[in-house]
Amino acid sequence: MKRRRRTSRGPDFKLRPRGFDYGCLPYVAAIASVDFIGHLNAAVVDAIAYGSAWSGTLDKEVPVISLVAQRGNELVKAFEEFSAWSQMTDPDSVAMSFVFRKNGGYLLAISPEYSRLQRRCLGFDRAHRAFVLGPTWIKPIDSINPLLQAFRKYCSAPIAPFLLDGVTYVGPRSVLTPRSSPDVRPIPSLKPLQKFEVTFVDEDEATPNSMAWLALRAESGNEPESPTGPPKLEPDGIAKQRTRALAQHFPVTLERMRRESSVQRLMRGLAEYGVRPWQIEQALCNLVLSAEMGRGAHFAGLSAREAENGIIQAIRTRYELADGGELPAYSTEDVSTQVVADGNVLLRHLAKKRRANLAGLQAALRSLSALEADTAVDPPAEWSASS
């Protein structure tokens, strides 16, 4: 009988300093329902009507944009889904874009508004990066009614409330021509949405990956492939995410860094070794968090996976108080050790091998264009690291 041999992971497996890079927060998906697309398609929306109506919410008359459908019962189902979104966030959970074509006509695009979709699915989770997926319904219209141009001008005001409604035809659909206005009637069971947000974009001004841009690509038959997973951030995107996350989770700690002269001296000293201010501020935040978790410095005693899971759980529930306290005193060695631990997390995220020391880490990050980054603390000029 063969005896199974155990493989040792090395004496420092549990003792190795652990780090965390806040630019590499894990993704979590926020995915919208696609049911409204089927209901709008089944409703056969083939025109847009313009008018005005009384808003009970605002106690005044406001413009109305109405989807004109052949099957009112299906339109009701779509608006019931819109209302469900609105109850969880607000009526501007339904995003609308009018995209004006160069050759005449326009596209109307309706989709979930991404920031509100994220809030509905994830609440106020700050411990992850959101990967948002939402479908878009697109309706091409061949001509532009002058009333739509007037509505666009109205919506240029800072606050421009309007109603999004749905109606059906009074008579046969065949009486409608491009130059005529549809003879429509309200749908009793359909509740309009009181909206404040709508986007107007000229075709030449559609920015890549915006709703207008996606609508134009889809209508031309050149629709981009749907993502199969979260995007892979490049160093610049990681740096922006890091700055945002540190400001969210450590606002008081960052302010203490900004005010305390001991941190300024620490940064000047480490700058001689090529350590950048963003690395020091992240290291200090991690040292503070590790102490709060009862782990001393460098998340002692945790494996890489345990460290990541533990840190995610800790930052999900923590908050900071401006209680007049000071940042704990950390030595240059403590901070540089944490910088290396944090940097190895970033290297792992970028699919590169870890480095054993500060010089090797800095060289690796420089080769990946990941060494230069903005800080969450705005440092004085004398803090900036040398090349």
N, C-alpha and C positions, 0 to 999 in steps of 0.2 A: 504494500500500500504506500503510495507516494504522499509525502508530507508537503502540504502547500507552504510555499515560502512567502513570508511577508516582506513587502518592499518598504523600506524606510523612506520617508519623505525628507529626512534630514532633521537635525536637532533644532533648526530655527523655524520649522514649519509653523508652529504656534507663536514663536517669539518674533518673527520677522515684522518690522514696522509695516503697518497697513495704511493705505491712503484712500483718497476719494477725490475725483475730479467732478465738479458740479456742472461742467460742460458736457458730461457724459451721462446725465440722468437717463434711466431706462425709459423706453417708450411704453405708452398704454394707448389703446385704440378707442376713439369715439366714432361710432358708426351710425349713420342716420338710416331711418326706415326708407324703403323705396316705394312704399305703397302709394304715396301721393302721385307718383309718376303714372302708375297704372290708372288711377282714378281720373287724372286730367286727360290722359289719352282716351280713355273710355268715354269721357264727357264730350269729346270732339269740340274742343275750344278752337274756334276759327275766326274770332274777331275780338277787338277791344272797344269798349264803349266808354265815353267820357261824360261826366256830369257833375252834379254837386248834391249833397245831402246833409241832413242835420246829424251832427255828432253828439250823442248823448253824453259821451265821456268828457268832451270839451265844452259842451253847451254852446255850440256855434256851428255854422254851416261851413263845410270843407269840401274840397274836390273829391271826386270818386273815380277810381279806375276799376272797371268791371270786366271780368272775363266773360265773354259771350259764348255759351255752350249749347249744343243741340240736346244734351241729356243732363238735365238739371240734377237728377238724383245722384249721378256720379260726381258732379261738381260739389254737391253737398258733402260727400264722403271725403273729398280732398280737403275742403275747408274744415271739416271735423278734425282731421289730422293737424292742420295748421293751428286750430284752436287749442289742441292738446299741447303743442309746442309752446304756444303763447301762455298758457296757464302755468307752465313750469318756469318760464323766463319772462318773455314779453312778446307782443305782436310782431316786433321786428325780428323775431326768430325766423321769419320768412323773408329771405333776401330776394330782391327784385332788381334786375338790370335791364335797361333799354340800350341796345347796341345799334347805332345808326350806321347803315351800310353806305359805302361810297356810291354804289350804283342805284341807290334809292331803296326805300323800305327800311325795315329794322328787324332785330331779333329781340324777343322778350324772353329772358331767362329767369326762372324761379328755382330756388334751391333753399336748403337750410342755411341759415347764417352760421358760419363756422364757430365763432367765439361762443355763441349761445348754445350751439350743439355740444360743444365741449363742456359747457357748464351743466347742461342737462345730464350728460353721460357721466361726468367725472366730478361734479361738484366743484369745490375749490381746492382740489388736490394740487399741491405745489411741488410734490416730490417726484413727479414724472414729467416727461415731455409728452405732449398730446400728439397722437397721429390721427388726424381727422379725415374721415371719408364720408362724403355726402353726394347724392346724385343731383343732377340738374335737368329740369324740364325746359325745353327750348321750343319756342313758337315763332316761325318766320312770318312777317307781315309784309305784303308787297308795297304798300304805300304808307305815307306818313300823314296822318290827320293834323291839320293846323292846331287842333285842340291839344295834341300831344306836345307840340312845340310850346304852347302856352303853359302846359303843365310843367314842362322842363324849366321854364323861366320861373314859375312859381316855386319850384323846389330848390332854386338857387339861394333862397333865403335861409338864414341860419336855422330857423325852426319852421318847418313846412308840413303840418299834419295833413293827412289824407286818409281816405278809406279804400281798402281793397275789397271788392265785392264780386259777386257772381250773379249772372242773369241768364235767362233763356229767351229764345225768340217768341214773339207773339204769333206770327204767322209762319208759313213755310220758309225754310232756309233759302229756297231758290229766289226769293224776292231781293236778296242782298246783292248789291253790285259794288265794285271798288269805289264808286263815287257816292254811294248812298250811305246813310247812317242806319244801323240795324234797329228795327222796331222790337224793343225788348221789354221784358217784365221781370220784376224781382222774383226770387225764389223764397217763399215764406220761411222755410226751415233753415235757410243759410244765414249765418251770422257774419257780417262784415268784420274785417280786422282794422283797428285804428292804428295806422302806421305813421312813422316819422322819417323812415330811411328808405331811399331809393337811389339807384345809381344810373347815371346817363353817361354813355361813352361813345365817342365817334370811332369808327373802325380803325383809323390810323393811330389812335391814341390808346388802344387796348394794350395793356402791359402783360408780358408773359405770365402765364399761370393764374391770371385773374379770371373771374367768372366770365367777363366779356370775351377775353382771349379764348377760353375754352369753348364758349358758345360759337364763336366764329370758326374755330377749328372743326368742331363737330358738324356744323352746318355745311362746311366745304368737303366733308368726307375725309378729313385729315385729322380725325380725333386722336389725341395722344393715348398711348396705352395706359390702362388703369394700373396704378401701382400695386405690386404684389406684397409690399411690406413697407415699413417706415423708411424714410430717406436716410441715407448715410451722410452725416454731416461732415463737411470739410473743416480744416482747422479754424477758418474764419468763423464759421457757424458755431463751432464748439466754443470759441472764445466769447461770442455774443451770448450764448446760452449760459455760460459760466457767470458772466457779469450779472445777468438778470437773476440767476438763481441765488447768488450770494447776497444781492441786494434784498431779495425776498426773505431769505432765511436768517440773515445776520445783520440787520440794519443797525442795531445798537453796537455790535462788535465792530462794524466798519466805521462807525462814527468815533468810537474810542481809538481806533487806529489813526484816524485822521487828526485827532487832538493830542495824542500822547507823544511826547518827545522821545520816549524810549523806543517807540516803533520807528521813528525817523532815524535814530542812530542804528537800529538793527538793519534797516533797509540800506543805509549807506554802507555798512560793513559788508553785507552780503552782495552788494552791487559789485564789489571788487572781485567776486568770484563768478560774475556774470549772471547772478540770480535776478530775475525780473520782478518788479513790484507785484504783478498779478500772482506770481507763484508764492510770494511771501504772505499776501493777504489771504489766499486760499489755505495755506499751511496754518496760519494763525487761527482761522475759523475752524479748521479740523482739530487743532489742538484743544480749542475751547470745547468743541462738541465731544471729543474723546473723554475729556475730564468729566463732562456732564453725564456721560454714559457709564461712569465708574470704571473706565478703562485706562486711567492714567494718560500717558502720552502715546500717540501713534496707534490707537485702537488695539492695545496690547492683548495678546492671547486669542485673537480672532483669525480664522482663515480668510482668504480673499472673499469667498462667497458669504461667509458669516458677517464680514465687515460691511459688504455692500448692503445686504438685507437689513443689518442692524442700523446702519446709517440712514437708509431710506425710512425705516420705521421711526427713528429718532427725529428726523427733520419734519416728518409728517405731523407730529404732535407738538413740537416745541414752539415756543414764542419767546421773544426777548422783551425785557422791561428796561426802560431808561431809569435805573434806580440810583444813579450817582456813583456806581462802582467803577472800578478800573479794570483794564485788561490785565490778566495775570502776566507776570514777568517770565519770559521764555528766553533761554539761551540761544546763541547762534547755532549751536550744535542741534538743539531740539528742532529749530525751524528748518535747518538744512536737511536734517533727517526726514522731516515730514515732506519737504519739497521733493525729495527723491521718491518717497513712497507715493505721493500724489502723481508725480510725473510718470511713474511706471503704470499707474492705472490708465493714464492717457495713452501711453505707448501700446498697452494691451488693446485699448479701444481702436487704435489705428493699425492693429494687426502687426505690431513690431515687438521684438524681444525686449525684455526688461533690461535695465542697466543697473550695475552694482554701486555706482558712485555718481556724485554730482557732475563731474566733468563729462562722463559718458552720457548722462541724461541730457545735459544741455546740448551736446553735439548731436544727439539723435533728434531732439526736438527742432534744432536749427535746420537739420537736413529735411525735415518734414514741413517746414514753414509754420511750425506750431509754437515757436519760442516767443515771438512778438505778439502781444495781445493787450487790449485795453484793460483797465482795472475798474473795479467797483468803487474803489477810493480814488479820488482825483489827487495824485501825489504832486508835491512841489517839484519843480524842475530838477532840483539837486538829488531827488530820490532816484531818478531814472538810471537804469543799469548801463554799464559800459558794454561795448560790443565785445 
